[in-house]
Amino acid sequence: MGPSRILHLMNPLRHEFIASCLAEGPPPAVLEASSPNSANLHYLDIGCGGGIFAESLARTIPLDPSAPAPTPSRAASMTAIDPTTTLIQIAKEHARMDPTVDAHLRSGRFRYLNTTLEDVLASPTAPESQSTQPTAAQAQHPQFDVVTLFEVIEHIDPNTTTPQAFLANCLRALKPGGWLVGSTISRTFPSFILNQVIAEAPWPIGVVPRGTHEWRKFVNPPELHAWAQEGLMRAADSAATRGWPFPAGRDEVEMCWSCLCARSRVEDGAGLRKLGQLLLGCEEGHLNYHVAFVAFGL
């Protein structure tokens, strides 16, 4: 797997992390499904890069839409977005090498879009694989059951947006009861040594190009929690003024928050299996938005 080996090794942990989240707080689509193993969740992967995670999830989408889900991720569709044209081209070319993934690309159940999150929110259509006709309010922008954000938040350009505004947009793409699942890197001395000194060293030691990371942009859990909470409030306020199908008021929404501080090696998934013990409960009577992150490098 060459320089991307470490990223491929993280995929099983990402799938396990998502499965733990869905088991702890099933989205409405799971609770309302006629079959206990239905593949009926629509995913949005933000900042997909070359598609390492998006393609791995696309492989779990059943070729037959009526077939049971083969994994706990219960994926019915995957939309993967990235603003970098070259990365999307690489992702598409690699995906076509797998017959199953290529079939999903041709059917539209797996899509790579060379676009930004803001453009997705401005889209007049819901996810293509949804069978029901969206209402006038829902047609304002697509909504997904699970939004994934892996190693993206620490790359936000402060000249174009803020973490709070970016997370607000992530939550706007999410259905009530859905999950925003992500991972990031904590701003600690060990993370500096690992991610900038070692990871950006010349090949074969390093795994990413020099300049990929900026230590000052790494995010500690309390900061991430505050940003996510503010993002939720911004999303609710913005939806109220635009008529979007997001709860129209700060008192009507509740964020279920968890952040797992992972110190273990990438190959060790034991820490992620403890996620269910760390999730915070949400108040009944609220429309809940689940947010869960893993912070590596403490």
C-alpha positions as CSV (number, residue, x, y, z in Angstrom):
1,M,0.0,0.0,0.0
2,G,3.1,2.3,-0.1
3,P,2.9,5.7,1.5
4,S,-0.8,5.4,2.2
5,R,-0.4,2.2,4.3
6,I,-1.2,3.9,7.6
7,L,-4.4,5.4,6.1
8,H,-5.6,2.0,4.9
9,L,-4.8,0.5,8.3
10,M,-7.2,3.1,9.9
11,N,-10.1,2.0,7.8
12,P,-11.1,-1.0,10.0
13,L,-11.1,1.3,13.0
14,R,-13.2,3.8,11.2
15,H,-15.8,1.2,10.3
16,E,-15.7,-0.1,13.9
17,F,-16.1,3.4,15.2
18,I,-19.2,4.0,13.0
19,A,-20.7,0.7,14.0
20,S,-20.3,1.6,17.7
21,C,-22.0,4.9,17.1
22,L,-25.0,3.4,15.2
23,A,-25.4,0.7,17.9
24,E,-25.5,3.3,20.6
25,G,-27.9,5.7,18.9
26,P,-29.6,4.2,15.8
27,P,-30.8,6.9,13.3
28,P,-34.5,7.1,12.6
29,A,-34.0,5.2,9.3
30,V,-32.8,2.2,11.3
31,L,-35.5,2.3,13.9
32,E,-38.2,2.7,11.2
33,A,-36.9,0.0,8.9
34,S,-39.1,-2.9,8.1
35,S,-36.2,-5.3,8.3
36,P,-33.7,-5.4,11.1
37,N,-30.8,-5.6,8.7
38,S,-31.9,-3.2,6.0
39,A,-29.1,-1.3,4.1
40,N,-30.9,2.1,4.3
41,L,-28.4,4.7,5.5
42,H,-27.1,7.4,3.3
43,Y,-23.6,8.6,3.9
44,L,-21.7,11.8,3.1
45,D,-17.9,11.7,3.3
46,I,-16.5,15.2,3.5
47,G,-12.9,15.8,2.3
48,C,-12.7,12.3,0.8
49,G,-9.3,12.9,-0.8
50,G,-8.3,9.9,-2.9
51,G,-11.2,7.9,-1.6
52,I,-9.5,5.5,0.9
53,F,-12.4,5.5,3.3
54,A,-15.2,6.2,0.9
55,E,-14.3,3.3,-1.4
56,S,-14.0,0.9,1.5
57,L,-17.6,1.9,2.7
58,A,-18.9,1.6,-0.9
59,R,-17.8,-2.0,-0.9
60,T,-20.3,-2.7,1.8
61,I,-23.3,-1.4,-0.2
62,P,-25.3,-4.5,-1.4
63,L,-25.5,-4.8,-5.2
64,D,-29.2,-5.7,-4.7
65,P,-30.9,-2.8,-2.8
66,S,-33.4,-5.3,-1.2
67,A,-30.6,-7.5,0.2
68,P,-29.7,-7.3,3.9
69,A,-26.8,-5.1,4.9
70,P,-23.5,-7.2,5.1
71,T,-22.0,-5.0,7.8
72,P,-23.3,-2.8,10.7
73,S,-22.6,0.3,8.7
74,R,-25.9,-0.5,6.8
75,A,-24.9,1.7,3.9
76,A,-27.4,2.3,1.0
77,S,-25.4,5.0,-0.7
78,M,-22.2,7.0,-0.3
79,T,-21.6,10.5,-1.6
80,A,-17.9,11.5,-1.3
81,I,-16.8,15.1,-1.9
82,D,-13.5,16.9,-2.2
83,P,-12.7,20.3,-3.7
84,T,-9.4,19.0,-5.2
85,T,-9.9,17.9,-8.8
86,T,-6.8,15.8,-9.0
87,L,-7.8,13.8,-5.9
88,I,-11.3,13.1,-7.2
89,Q,-9.9,11.9,-10.5
90,I,-7.5,9.5,-8.7
91,A,-10.4,8.3,-6.5
92,K,-12.6,7.6,-9.6
93,E,-9.9,5.8,-11.5
94,H,-9.1,3.6,-8.5
95,A,-12.7,2.8,-7.8
96,R,-13.3,1.6,-11.4
97,M,-10.7,-1.2,-10.7
98,D,-13.1,-2.9,-8.3
99,P,-16.2,-4.4,-10.1
100,T,-18.5,-4.0,-7.1
101,V,-17.5,-0.4,-6.5
102,D,-17.6,0.4,-10.3
103,A,-21.2,-1.0,-10.4
104,H,-22.2,1.3,-7.6
105,L,-20.6,4.2,-9.4
106,R,-22.6,3.4,-12.6
107,S,-25.8,3.0,-10.6
108,G,-25.3,6.3,-8.7
109,R,-25.4,4.7,-5.3
110,F,-21.7,5.7,-5.0
111,R,-20.8,9.2,-6.1
112,Y,-17.6,11.2,-6.2
113,L,-18.2,14.9,-6.5
114,N,-15.5,17.5,-7.1
115,T,-17.2,20.1,-5.0
116,T,-17.4,21.8,-1.7
117,L,-19.7,21.2,1.3
118,E,-21.3,24.6,0.7
119,D,-22.2,23.6,-2.9
120,V,-23.7,20.3,-1.7
121,L,-25.9,22.3,0.7
122,A,-27.0,24.5,-2.1
123,S,-28.0,21.5,-4.2
124,P,-31.8,21.3,-5.0
125,T,-31.9,17.5,-4.7
126,A,-31.8,15.0,-1.9
127,P,-29.5,11.9,-2.1
128,E,-30.2,10.2,-5.4
129,S,-30.9,6.8,-3.8
130,Q,-33.8,8.1,-1.7
131,S,-37.0,6.5,-3.0
132,T,-39.4,9.1,-1.6
133,Q,-40.1,12.4,-3.1
134,P,-38.7,15.2,-0.9
135,T,-41.0,17.9,0.3
136,A,-40.5,21.5,-0.7
137,A,-38.6,22.3,2.5
138,Q,-36.4,19.2,2.2
139,A,-35.6,19.9,-1.4
140,Q,-33.6,22.9,-0.2
141,H,-30.5,20.8,0.4
142,P,-29.7,17.1,0.8
143,Q,-29.7,15.5,4.2
144,F,-27.8,12.4,5.2
145,D,-28.0,9.8,7.9
146,V,-24.3,9.8,8.6
147,V,-21.7,12.4,7.8
148,T,-18.1,11.4,8.1
149,L,-15.2,13.9,8.7
150,F,-11.9,12.0,9.0
151,E,-8.7,14.1,9.4
152,V,-10.3,17.2,7.9
153,I,-11.0,19.7,10.7
154,E,-7.3,20.2,11.3
155,H,-6.8,21.3,7.7
156,I,-9.4,24.1,7.6
157,D,-8.1,27.3,6.1
158,P,-8.7,30.2,8.5
159,N,-8.7,32.6,5.6
160,T,-11.8,31.1,4.1
161,T,-13.9,29.8,7.1
162,T,-13.8,28.9,10.8
163,P,-14.2,25.5,12.5
164,Q,-17.5,26.6,13.9
165,A,-18.9,27.6,10.5
166,F,-17.6,24.5,8.9
167,L,-19.1,22.2,11.6
168,A,-22.4,24.1,11.3
169,N,-22.5,23.2,7.6
170,C,-21.7,19.6,8.4
171,L,-24.7,19.5,10.8
172,R,-26.9,21.1,8.2
173,A,-26.3,18.1,5.9
174,L,-27.4,15.8,8.7
175,K,-30.9,14.4,9.3
176,P,-32.2,14.8,12.9
177,G,-31.1,11.7,14.8
178,G,-28.1,11.2,12.5
179,W,-24.4,11.0,13.2
180,L,-21.5,13.3,12.5
181,V,-18.6,11.0,12.9
182,G,-15.0,12.1,12.6
183,S,-11.4,12.0,13.8
184,T,-8.7,14.5,14.3
185,I,-5.3,15.1,15.8
186,S,-4.8,16.6,19.3
187,R,-2.4,19.5,19.7
188,T,0.2,17.9,22.0
189,F,4.0,17.5,21.9
190,P,3.8,13.8,21.0
191,S,1.4,14.6,18.1
192,F,3.9,17.1,16.8
193,I,6.7,14.5,16.9
194,L,4.6,11.8,15.3
195,N,2.7,13.8,12.6
196,Q,5.2,16.5,11.6
197,V,8.6,15.1,12.4
198,I,8.1,11.4,11.6
199,A,5.0,11.3,9.3
200,E,6.4,14.1,7.1
201,A,9.9,12.7,6.9
202,P,11.2,11.5,3.5
203,W,10.0,8.1,2.3
204,P,10.2,5.3,3.4
205,I,9.9,6.7,6.9
206,G,7.3,9.4,6.2
207,V,3.8,8.7,4.9
208,V,2.6,12.2,3.9
209,P,4.2,15.1,2.0
210,R,6.0,17.7,4.0
211,G,3.8,20.6,4.9
212,T,0.6,18.4,5.1
213,H,0.1,19.3,8.8
214,E,0.3,22.5,10.8
215,W,0.6,21.7,14.5
216,R,-1.1,25.0,15.5
217,K,-4.3,23.7,13.7
218,F,-4.4,20.5,15.6
219,V,-7.5,20.3,17.9
220,N,-7.9,19.4,21.5
221,P,-11.2,17.7,22.7
222,P,-12.5,20.7,24.7
223,E,-12.1,23.0,21.7
224,L,-13.8,20.5,19.4
225,H,-16.7,20.1,21.8
226,A,-17.2,23.9,22.0
227,W,-17.0,24.3,18.2
228,A,-19.5,21.5,17.6
229,Q,-21.9,23.0,20.1
230,E,-21.7,26.4,18.6
231,G,-22.0,24.8,15.1
232,L,-25.2,23.2,16.1
233,M,-26.6,26.5,17.3
234,R,-25.6,28.2,14.1
235,A,-27.1,25.5,12.0
236,A,-30.4,25.8,13.9
237,D,-30.5,29.6,13.6
238,S,-29.6,29.5,9.9
239,A,-32.3,26.9,9.2
240,A,-34.9,28.9,10.9
241,T,-34.3,31.9,8.5
242,R,-34.0,29.7,5.3
243,G,-36.9,27.4,5.9
244,W,-34.7,24.3,5.9
245,P,-35.9,21.1,7.6
246,F,-33.7,21.7,10.7
247,P,-35.3,22.4,14.1
248,A,-36.0,26.1,14.1
249,G,-34.8,27.1,17.5
250,R,-32.0,26.6,19.9
251,D,-34.2,25.1,22.6
252,E,-35.5,22.4,20.2
253,V,-32.2,20.6,19.5
254,E,-29.8,18.6,21.6
255,M,-26.3,17.4,20.8
256,C,-25.2,14.0,22.0
257,W,-21.4,14.5,22.2
258,S,-18.5,12.1,22.8
259,C,-14.8,12.4,22.1
260,L,-12.6,9.4,22.5
261,C,-9.1,10.3,23.4
262,A,-7.1,7.6,21.6
263,R,-3.5,6.9,22.7
264,S,-3.3,3.4,21.3
265,R,-1.5,2.4,18.2
266,V,-3.4,2.6,14.9
267,E,-3.5,-1.2,14.7
268,D,-5.1,-1.5,18.2
269,G,-8.9,-1.0,18.1
270,A,-9.5,-1.8,21.7
271,G,-9.9,1.8,22.6
272,L,-12.6,2.3,20.1
273,R,-14.6,-0.5,21.4
274,K,-15.0,1.5,24.6
275,L,-17.0,4.2,22.8
276,G,-20.3,3.0,24.0
277,Q,-19.2,3.7,27.6
278,L,-18.3,7.3,26.7
279,L,-21.4,8.5,24.9
280,L,-23.4,11.1,26.7
281,G,-27.2,10.7,26.9
282,C,-29.6,13.1,25.3
283,E,-32.7,14.6,26.9
284,E,-36.0,13.1,25.8
285,G,-38.3,15.3,23.8
286,H,-35.4,16.9,21.9
287,L,-34.4,16.3,18.3
288,N,-30.9,14.8,18.8
289,Y,-27.9,15.3,16.7
290,H,-25.1,12.9,17.5
291,V,-21.5,14.0,17.2
292,A,-18.6,11.6,17.9
293,F,-14.9,12.2,17.4
294,V,-11.7,10.3,18.0
295,A,-8.8,12.6,19.0
296,F,-5.4,10.9,18.2
297,G,-2.1,11.9,19.6
298,L,-2.7,12.6,23.3
